[in-house]
């Protein structure tokens, strides 16, 4: 069993910053790629940023230069530093991780999401 838990969401004014954290725990042999998606009301879930086990990162064009994804492999955690937030960044943010479990199979796990609201 693997658990993925996000934290750090909240209400912030436009131009402000937030840092999201995601902890992955359980029967983990290895964590490969990790990342963040978001879903705004009435819209499809979209990728925000991801990071490979080798620390290669990719970002959606809408967040490039404002968001930074990082990970701490010693703690099985991934982070999303969000700066210069805009109202259009308002969404539920979901963490996901590709986990190789001890059975030898690879699964993609998702967290329950954390709400980010950017509003004055």
C-alpha positions in Angstrom: 0.0 0.0 0.0 1.3 3.4 -0.9 -0.1 6.8 0.3 0.4 10.2 -1.3 -0.5 13.2 0.8 -0.3 16.9 -0.3 -0.2 19.9 1.9 0.5 23.6 1.7 -2.5 24.9 -0.2 -4.6 27.9 0.8 -5.7 31.4 0.0 -3.2 33.9 -1.4 -3.4 37.3 -3.0 -2.4 37.8 -6.6 1.4 38.1 -6.8 1.9 36.1 -3.7 3.6 32.7 -3.1 2.8 29.3 -1.8 4.8 26.1 -1.4 3.1 22.8 -1.8 4.5 19.6 -0.4 3.8 16.0 -1.2 4.8 13.0 0.9 4.8 9.5 -0.5 4.9 6.6 1.9 4.3 2.9 2.2 5.7 -0.2 0.4 8.1 1.7 -1.8 11.0 0.1 -3.5 11.8 3.1 -5.7 10.0 6.3 -6.8 10.6 7.3 -10.4 8.9 10.4 -11.9 6.9 12.7 -9.6 4.9 15.7 -10.4 1.9 18.0 -10.0 -1.3 18.4 -11.9 -4.2 20.8 -11.3 -7.8 21.0 -12.0 -9.8 24.2 -12.1 -13.6 24.3 -11.8 -15.2 23.2 -15.1 -11.8 22.3 -16.7 -9.9 19.2 -17.3 -7.0 18.1 -15.1 -3.7 19.4 -16.6 -0.1 18.9 -15.9 1.7 21.6 -14.1 5.2 20.3 -13.6 7.1 17.0 -13.2 10.5 15.8 -12.2 12.3 12.6 -13.0 14.4 10.6 -10.7 17.4 12.3 -12.3 16.0 15.7 -11.5 15.0 16.6 -15.1 12.1 19.0 -14.9 9.3 19.9 -17.2 6.7 22.7 -16.9 3.5 23.8 -18.4 4.0 26.9 -20.5 1.6 28.8 -18.2 3.8 28.4 -15.2 7.3 28.5 -16.6 9.4 31.1 -14.8 7.0 31.3 -11.9 6.8 27.7 -10.5 9.7 25.4 -9.4 9.4 21.7 -8.8 11.9 19.9 -6.7 12.2 16.6 -4.8 14.0 15.1 -1.8 14.6 11.5 -2.4 15.8 10.8 1.1 12.3 11.8 2.4 10.2 10.6 -0.6 8.9 14.1 -1.1 8.2 16.4 -4.0 7.6 20.2 -3.7 6.1 22.9 -5.8 7.2 26.4 -5.2 4.7 28.8 -6.7 5.5 32.5 -7.1 3.8 35.5 -8.8 0.5 33.7 -8.4 -2.4 34.7 -10.6 -6.1 34.2 -10.2 -6.0 31.7 -13.1 -3.7 29.5 -11.0 -6.7 28.8 -8.7 -7.3 25.0 -8.8 -7.1 21.8 -6.8 -3.5 20.7 -7.1 -2.7 17.0 -7.2 0.5 15.2 -6.6 1.4 12.0 -8.4 4.2 9.6 -8.3 5.3 6.5 -10.3 6.3 4.0 -7.7 8.0 0.6 -8.1 6.7 -1.5 -5.3 8.3 -4.6 -3.7 6.2 -6.9 -5.9 8.2 -5.6 -8.9 5.3 -3.8 -10.4 5.2 -0.1 -11.2 2.1 2.0 -10.4 1.1 5.6 -10.6 -0.4 6.9 -7.4 -2.3 10.1 -6.8 -3.0 12.3 -3.8 -6.4 13.6 -2.7 -5.5 17.2 -3.8 -5.0 20.5 -2.0 -6.9 23.6 -2.9 -5.1 26.7 -4.0 -7.1 29.9 -4.3 -5.6 33.1 -5.7 -7.9 36.1 -5.0 -7.8 39.5 -3.5 
